[in-house]
Amino acid sequence: MARPILLTLTAALWAGSALASEDIADKYPQSVLYNKPVEVIPNVWSSIGATAPPTYENAGHNNNLSFIITGDGVVVVNSGASYKLAEALHAEIRARTDQPVKLVIAENGQGHAMLGNNYWINRACPCWPMLTPRMNMNAKRGRGYKPCRTTRKRMPKAPCPWRRR
């Protein structure tokens, strides 16, 4: 009984290590970004990160760094794993539009999504975290959102479709 489980775990670990190889070549060597941003749909750009753990070679860019060019400015989704990644993403944004970055949204609390927030905070750009389960629970109870530490402001009360009126 234990042997099939052990074989399954060994196969899963072996397959996982093959998919997350650290030997993947940088696709955009002239930038700190792992990959050059591509336009997914009109005005929505994404720089796809390496499918590997963070390394010196990929500069920790192992997630998607995206931005949306709107009529009022640019919204960034995920600031990256470092100040340098955020700076490189900003250079790519400036190459595509003259509009200022108005908002940065962190997809989650993992380092590769939010450690570059300090670059944007230094430019007085608000950085919003993704809503945590507690924030969602407070919203359902009508308590609003807790202050966002990176901007020292209260996040806006968004209409909640699941809340009874």
Helices and strands as residue ranges (DSSP letters): H 2-19, E 38-41, E 44-47, E 65-69, E 74-77, H 83-96, E 101-106, H 111-114, H 117-121, E 127-129, H 133-140, E 147-148, E 153-154
